[in-house]
Amino acid sequence: MNDSASTQSSTMKAAVLHQIGHPFIIEHVPRPTIEPHEVLIETRTCGICRTDIHMQDGIAYVPDLPHIPGHEPAGVVARIGANVTNLAVGDRVVPHLFITEGDELIADPRHAPSATVKSIIGASLPGGFAEFFKAPAANLLKLPGNIPFEHAGLVSCAVITAVHACHRSRAAAGETAIVIGIGGIGIVEIQILKARGCRVIAIGLTPEDLDLATGAGADLAVTAQQPDDVSSFTAHAGADLAFDFVGIAATMHTCIDALRIRGRLIIVGEEDESPPINTIQLAQRELEIIGSRNGGIDDAREAIQLMADGVVIPRIDRVMPLDQFNQAMDHVRSGNAKGRVVIRVADD
């Protein structure tokens, strides 16, 4: 194995969840050991996602405890396994999160793994809210030097999710798209849709949301209490597609009401709800409901390229140190974060 000088200690600092519904404990834990096909990465940054809140609450993803979350990490290769040939110590990298059985990453690189997924970095495996994390070499992607680490970790969730959702939606130039939920992923989706040639209607909660959406390129930014503005913008025909990044009954209904006949609703936000669906609307208007989850490794490559080209510039609300992880989580939970909150684990 090849080592960097910083990997000699056997422990590392990490944010560890010991009990569902309780704060994380910042403590020293054993450093990961790697297999011949794996790589040890020294973490630089890791973004906080709503899924991290869900894990703390015991919703959707319930890991074995104790658990180190963090599925938007970026860092520098610190050690490579004996069989690794595509990476070297010092490479800047981000992971594709899904570890699969067989060759699904190669055989189906545009889709989020499902049937063959074995584990997920940061969800079922230890993640990036720690000084080091590990990943199979096949799951790691090199970062261009012009992508800062504060943005880079978002490739693994926020940006890849927006890229994959755009592909799932079949969005085409000239179509009108609604984006509801002006957070870290919603802002990225607006940027991607505009680059694709779509007209974008953003629906948010606050004046600040609307300013952020307009700054990201939205053609119209309104609240859900302004349905007439949406209708007028589409000449009363309705939008071609709608992306729901919130995932509750109210936002789903807002989207469905604003869609045209044969419109497409893309559900990305995940909440523990079972919203009632008006099957008369679905059938008579021939609406489509499309689920979208994270993305495939080709989506990750595209996400990196979009960021390197300046098409996607993620919105960062704030960067906080690992020692303030619980305060950062509270800020995300409050709903006041306008963009991603990023944990800086170590300096460049």
C-alpha positions as CSV (number, residue, x, y, z in Angstrom):
1,M,0.0,0.0,0.0
2,N,1.0,3.6,-0.5
3,D,0.6,6.0,2.4
4,S,0.6,9.7,3.0
5,A,2.4,10.9,6.1
6,S,-0.9,11.9,7.7
7,T,-2.3,8.4,7.9
8,Q,0.0,7.1,10.6
9,S,-2.3,7.5,13.6
10,S,-4.8,4.7,14.3
11,T,-7.7,7.0,15.3
12,M,-9.6,9.9,13.8
13,K,-12.2,12.5,14.9
14,A,-15.7,11.9,13.7
15,A,-19.4,12.9,14.3
16,V,-21.0,9.7,15.6
17,L,-24.7,8.9,16.0
18,H,-25.2,6.6,19.0
19,Q,-28.9,6.9,19.6
20,I,-31.8,7.8,17.2
21,G,-33.2,11.2,18.1
22,H,-30.1,12.2,20.1
23,P,-27.3,14.7,19.2
24,F,-24.2,13.4,17.6
25,I,-21.1,12.9,19.7
26,I,-17.8,14.3,18.4
27,E,-15.3,11.7,19.4
28,H,-12.2,9.8,18.4
29,V,-12.8,6.4,16.7
30,P,-10.7,3.8,14.9
31,R,-9.5,4.9,11.4
32,P,-10.9,2.8,8.5
33,T,-8.7,-0.1,7.2
34,I,-8.9,-0.8,3.5
35,E,-9.0,-3.9,1.4
36,P,-6.9,-4.4,-1.7
37,H,-9.6,-2.8,-4.0
38,E,-10.3,0.1,-1.7
39,V,-8.9,3.6,-1.1
40,L,-8.6,5.6,2.1
41,I,-9.5,9.3,1.6
42,E,-8.6,12.2,3.9
43,T,-11.7,14.2,4.1
44,R,-11.7,17.9,3.4
45,T,-15.4,18.7,3.3
46,C,-18.8,17.1,3.6
47,G,-22.2,18.6,2.9
48,I,-25.2,18.1,5.1
49,C,-28.3,16.8,3.4
50,R,-31.9,16.4,4.6
51,T,-31.2,12.6,4.6
52,D,-28.8,13.2,7.5
53,I,-31.7,14.7,9.4
54,H,-33.8,11.6,8.5
55,M,-31.1,9.3,9.8
56,Q,-30.9,11.1,13.1
57,D,-34.7,10.8,13.3
58,G,-34.8,7.2,12.3
59,I,-36.7,7.8,9.1
60,A,-36.1,6.2,5.7
61,Y,-32.4,5.3,6.3
62,V,-31.9,3.6,9.6
63,P,-28.2,2.6,10.0
64,D,-26.7,0.2,12.5
65,L,-25.5,2.2,15.4
66,P,-23.1,3.7,16.2
67,H,-22.9,5.3,12.8
68,I,-20.8,8.0,11.1
69,P,-23.0,9.7,8.4
70,G,-22.0,12.0,5.6
71,H,-22.7,11.2,1.9
72,E,-21.4,14.4,0.3
73,P,-17.7,14.1,1.1
74,A,-14.7,15.3,-0.9
75,G,-11.1,14.7,-0.1
76,V,-7.6,13.6,-1.0
77,V,-6.4,10.1,-1.5
78,A,-4.3,9.1,1.5
79,R,-3.7,5.4,0.9
80,I,-4.5,3.0,-1.9
81,G,-5.0,-0.8,-1.8
82,A,-2.6,-3.2,-3.4
83,N,-4.9,-3.8,-6.4
84,V,-5.7,-0.2,-7.1
85,T,-4.2,1.2,-10.4
86,N,-6.4,4.1,-11.3
87,L,-5.6,6.4,-8.4
88,A,-2.6,7.8,-6.6
89,V,-1.9,9.3,-3.2
90,G,-2.7,13.0,-3.4
91,D,-5.5,12.8,-6.0
92,R,-8.5,15.0,-5.3
93,V,-11.7,12.7,-5.4
94,V,-15.4,12.4,-4.7
95,P,-17.3,9.1,-4.3
96,H,-20.2,7.6,-6.2
97,L,-22.2,6.5,-3.2
98,F,-23.7,3.2,-4.3
99,I,-21.7,0.1,-3.8
100,T,-23.2,-2.7,-5.9
101,E,-23.0,-6.4,-6.5
102,G,-21.5,-7.3,-9.9
103,D,-20.9,-4.7,-12.6
104,E,-24.0,-2.4,-12.5
105,L,-21.9,0.7,-12.4
106,I,-20.5,-0.3,-15.8
107,A,-23.6,-2.1,-17.2
108,D,-26.1,0.6,-16.3
109,P,-24.1,3.8,-15.6
110,R,-26.9,6.3,-16.1
111,H,-29.2,4.9,-13.5
112,A,-29.2,4.9,-9.7
113,P,-28.4,1.4,-8.6
114,S,-31.4,-0.4,-7.1
115,A,-31.7,-4.1,-7.2
116,T,-28.0,-4.8,-6.8
117,V,-27.1,-2.1,-4.3
118,K,-25.2,-3.6,-1.5
119,S,-24.4,-0.6,0.6
120,I,-24.3,3.2,0.5
121,I,-21.5,5.4,1.7
122,G,-22.7,7.6,4.5
123,A,-26.0,5.7,4.9
124,S,-25.3,2.1,5.6
125,L,-21.5,2.5,5.6
126,P,-19.4,5.1,7.5
127,G,-19.3,8.4,5.7
128,G,-17.6,11.7,5.5
129,F,-18.3,13.5,8.8
130,A,-14.9,12.1,9.9
131,E,-11.3,12.9,9.2
132,F,-11.1,9.8,6.9
133,F,-13.5,7.6,5.0
134,K,-13.0,4.7,2.6
135,A,-14.5,3.7,-0.8
136,P,-13.9,1.1,-3.5
137,A,-11.5,2.5,-6.1
138,A,-14.2,1.9,-8.8
139,N,-16.5,4.3,-7.0
140,L,-14.1,7.2,-6.9
141,L,-14.0,10.1,-9.5
142,K,-11.1,12.6,-9.8
143,L,-11.9,16.2,-9.4
144,P,-10.6,19.0,-11.7
145,G,-8.5,21.6,-9.8
146,N,-11.0,24.4,-10.5
147,I,-13.7,22.9,-8.3
148,P,-13.2,24.0,-4.7
149,F,-13.7,21.4,-2.0
150,E,-16.7,23.4,-0.5
151,H,-18.5,22.7,-3.8
152,A,-17.0,19.3,-4.7
153,G,-18.7,17.1,-2.1
154,L,-22.1,18.1,-3.5
155,V,-21.3,16.1,-6.6
156,S,-22.2,12.9,-4.6
157,C,-25.8,14.0,-3.7
158,A,-27.1,17.5,-4.5
159,V,-25.7,17.9,-8.0
160,I,-25.9,14.2,-9.2
161,T,-29.5,14.2,-7.9
162,A,-30.4,17.2,-10.0
163,V,-28.6,15.8,-13.1
164,H,-30.4,12.4,-12.8
165,A,-33.8,14.0,-12.2
166,C,-33.3,16.1,-15.3
167,H,-32.6,12.9,-17.3
168,R,-35.5,11.1,-15.7
169,S,-37.9,14.0,-16.6
170,R,-36.9,14.0,-20.3
171,A,-36.8,17.8,-20.1
172,A,-36.3,19.4,-23.6
173,A,-35.5,22.8,-24.8
174,G,-38.5,25.0,-25.0
175,E,-40.5,23.2,-22.3
176,T,-41.7,24.9,-19.2
177,A,-40.6,23.4,-15.9
178,I,-41.6,24.1,-12.3
179,V,-39.1,23.7,-9.5
180,I,-40.6,23.6,-6.0
181,G,-38.3,23.7,-3.1
182,I,-35.5,26.3,-3.4
183,G,-32.8,24.5,-1.4
184,G,-29.4,23.2,-2.4
185,I,-30.7,20.7,-5.0
186,G,-33.5,23.0,-6.3
187,I,-31.1,25.8,-7.2
188,V,-28.8,23.4,-9.1
189,E,-31.9,22.0,-11.0
190,I,-32.8,25.5,-12.1
191,Q,-29.3,26.0,-13.4
192,I,-29.3,22.7,-15.3
193,L,-32.8,23.3,-16.8
194,K,-31.8,26.8,-18.0
195,A,-28.7,25.3,-19.6
196,R,-31.0,22.8,-21.4
197,G,-33.1,25.6,-22.8
198,C,-36.2,25.3,-20.6
199,R,-38.3,28.1,-19.1
200,V,-38.3,27.7,-15.4
201,I,-40.9,28.6,-12.8
202,A,-39.5,28.5,-9.2
203,I,-41.9,28.1,-6.3
204,G,-40.6,29.0,-2.8
205,L,-41.7,30.0,0.6
206,T,-40.0,33.3,1.3
207,P,-38.9,36.4,-0.5
208,E,-35.3,35.2,0.0
209,D,-36.1,31.9,-1.7
210,L,-37.5,33.8,-4.7
211,D,-34.4,36.0,-4.9
212,L,-32.2,33.0,-4.9
213,A,-34.2,31.3,-7.6
214,T,-34.1,34.4,-9.8
215,G,-30.4,34.6,-9.2
216,A,-30.0,31.0,-10.4
217,G,-31.8,31.8,-13.6
218,A,-35.5,31.2,-13.0
219,D,-37.8,33.1,-15.4
220,L,-40.5,33.4,-12.8
221,A,-40.2,33.0,-9.0
222,V,-43.4,32.9,-6.9
223,T,-44.9,31.4,-3.8
224,A,-47.5,28.6,-3.8
225,Q,-50.1,31.3,-3.0
226,Q,-49.7,32.8,-6.5
227,P,-51.1,30.1,-8.8
228,D,-52.6,32.7,-11.1
229,D,-49.1,33.9,-11.9
230,V,-48.1,30.4,-12.9
231,S,-51.1,30.0,-15.0
232,S,-50.6,33.3,-16.8
233,F,-46.9,32.5,-17.4
234,T,-48.0,29.3,-19.2
235,A,-50.8,31.0,-21.1
236,H,-53.2,29.0,-19.0
237,A,-52.0,25.7,-20.6
238,G,-50.0,24.5,-17.6
239,A,-46.3,23.5,-17.2
240,D,-44.8,20.6,-19.1
241,L,-43.0,19.2,-16.1
242,A,-42.6,19.8,-12.3
243,F,-39.8,18.8,-9.9
244,D,-40.9,18.4,-6.3
245,F,-37.8,18.7,-4.1
246,V,-39.9,18.8,-0.9
247,G,-42.0,15.6,-1.2
248,I,-45.0,16.4,1.0
249,A,-48.7,16.2,0.0
250,A,-49.1,20.0,-0.3
251,T,-46.2,20.4,-2.7
252,M,-47.3,17.4,-4.8
253,H,-50.8,18.9,-5.1
254,T,-49.4,22.3,-6.1
255,C,-47.3,20.6,-8.9
256,I,-50.2,18.5,-10.2
257,D,-52.6,21.5,-10.3
258,A,-50.0,23.4,-12.3
259,L,-49.3,20.8,-14.9
260,R,-50.7,20.6,-18.4
261,I,-52.4,17.6,-19.9
262,R,-49.8,14.8,-20.1
263,G,-47.5,16.7,-17.8
264,R,-44.7,15.0,-15.8
265,L,-44.2,15.2,-12.1
266,I,-40.8,14.2,-10.8
267,I,-40.7,13.3,-7.1
268,V,-37.2,13.8,-5.6
269,G,-38.0,15.0,-2.1
270,E,-38.5,12.2,0.4
271,E,-40.7,12.5,3.4
272,D,-42.6,9.9,5.5
273,E,-46.0,10.8,4.0
274,S,-48.5,8.9,1.9
275,P,-50.2,11.8,0.0
276,P,-53.7,11.1,-1.3
277,I,-53.8,11.2,-5.1
278,N,-56.7,12.3,-7.2
279,T,-56.9,9.4,-9.7
280,I,-59.5,11.3,-11.8
281,Q,-56.9,14.0,-12.4
282,L,-54.2,11.4,-13.1
283,A,-56.3,9.4,-15.5
284,Q,-58.2,12.1,-17.3
285,R,-55.2,14.4,-17.8
286,E,-52.9,11.5,-18.4
287,L,-50.3,12.7,-16.0
288,E,-47.0,10.9,-15.2
289,I,-45.5,10.6,-11.8
290,I,-41.7,9.8,-12.0
291,G,-39.6,8.9,-9.0
292,S,-35.9,10.0,-9.0
293,R,-33.2,9.0,-6.7
294,N,-29.6,10.2,-6.6
295,G,-28.0,9.0,-9.9
296,G,-25.7,6.7,-11.7
297,I,-21.9,7.0,-12.1
298,D,-22.3,8.7,-15.5
299,D,-24.6,11.3,-13.8
300,A,-21.7,11.9,-11.4
301,R,-19.3,12.4,-14.3
302,E,-21.7,14.8,-15.9
303,A,-22.1,16.6,-12.6
304,I,-18.4,17.2,-12.3
305,Q,-18.2,18.4,-15.9
306,L,-21.1,20.9,-15.4
307,M,-19.4,22.3,-12.3
308,A,-16.0,22.5,-14.0
309,D,-17.6,24.3,-16.9
310,G,-19.3,26.8,-14.6
311,V,-22.8,25.8,-15.6
312,V,-23.6,24.6,-12.1
313,I,-22.5,26.7,-9.2
314,P,-23.9,25.2,-6.0
315,R,-25.3,27.6,-3.4
316,I,-23.4,27.3,-0.1
317,D,-25.3,28.7,2.9
318,R,-22.3,28.4,5.3
319,V,-19.2,26.3,6.1
320,M,-18.8,25.1,9.6
321,P,-16.1,23.0,11.4
322,L,-16.6,19.4,12.5
323,D,-16.7,20.4,16.1
324,Q,-19.9,22.4,15.4
325,F,-21.6,19.6,13.6
326,N,-24.7,19.5,15.9
327,Q,-25.2,23.3,15.5
328,A,-24.9,22.8,11.7
329,M,-27.5,20.1,11.8
330,D,-29.8,22.3,13.8
331,H,-29.5,25.0,11.3
332,V,-30.4,22.6,8.4
333,R,-33.3,21.3,10.5
334,S,-34.6,24.8,11.1
335,G,-35.3,25.3,7.4
336,N,-33.4,28.6,7.5
337,A,-30.4,27.3,5.4
338,K,-30.5,28.8,1.9
339,G,-28.4,26.3,0.1
340,R,-26.1,23.6,1.4
341,V,-24.4,23.7,4.8
342,V,-21.0,22.2,4.5
343,I,-18.7,20.8,7.2
344,R,-15.1,21.6,6.8
345,V,-13.2,18.7,8.2
346,A,-9.7,19.7,7.3
347,D,-8.0,22.6,5.4
348,D,-6.7,22.1,1.9
